[in-house]
Amino acid sequence: MTQRLSVDDEGLKAAAAGSADIAGALVATPTAGEVSESQPSHFGASAVDAALASARDRQATRVSNHAKYMRVGSGVYRHTDDDAAAAVVRTI
């Protein structure tokens, strides 16, 4: 007796959800507290903080895009498998 073959795209969906969570955490990461301008290192610390915030934003966008592509890929994979299964059934 034959068993039905099917695609399991749950792993890809789970990875997409995990990536979306990571992207959300990167965006939500708080910046360092304000430093008094009377401190000699204020401007240097502010510049580093701004650079880190910019890097977090870029990474969040990148990871968010990867999550979207994984969700789309999961749907395309499922659709292709369903179409192929239907084609096999029609030929049998």
N, C-alpha and C positions, 0 to 999 in steps of 0.2 A: 504494500500500500504506500502511496506517495504522500508526502507531507507538503503543505503549502509553504513556499518560500516567500519571505517578505523582508522588507527593510526595517531595521530598527534605528530610527533617527533620534531616539531619546537622548543619547550621549551628546550629540551635536546640539540639541536644544538645551541641555543642561550646561554645556560649555558656553553657549551664547548667554544664558541667564547669569552664569558666573562672571563672564566678562562685563556684562551690563552692571552688575553689582560693584565690580572693581572700578569701573569708570565713574560710577556714582560716588564711591568712596574717595577717589582722587579729586573730584570736584569739591567735595564737602570737607576736605582737609583744611583745618583752620590755619591761618597764617600766624606767625609769631606776634607776640604782643608789641605794642609800641615802645620804642626806645626813646628816651629823652634826647632832644636835640643838643643838649649840653654835653652829652657824652661824645668824646672824640671819634668813637667808632660808629656813631649813629648812621652816617651816610653809607659806610661800607656795609654795615649790617642790613640796612634798608635795600641796598642794591642786591645783595645776596638773596634776601627774602623775596624780592620782586622776580629775580631770575628763577628761583625755585617755584614760585607760584606760576610763572609762565610755563615752566617745564611740566608741572602737574597738569595744567590746562591742556597742553599739547598731548600729553600721554592719555588723558581722559578722553579727548576727542578720538585719538587713534584706537584705543581699546573699545570705545563705543561703536566706532565704525566696524571694527572686527566683529563685534557682537551682532550688528545688523547683518553683515555678510554671512555669518554662520546661520542666523535664522533663515535668511533667504536661501542659502545653500541647502539647509535641511528640508525646506519646502520643495525646492526643485528636485532634490534627491527622491523624496517621497513621491512626487508627481511622476517623475520618470519611471520609477519602479512600478507604480500603479498602471501607467500606460503600457509598459512592457508586459506586465502580467495579463492585461486585457488583450494584448495582441497575441500572446501565447494561447490564451483560452479560445480566441476566435479561430486560430489555425488548427486547433485540435478538434 
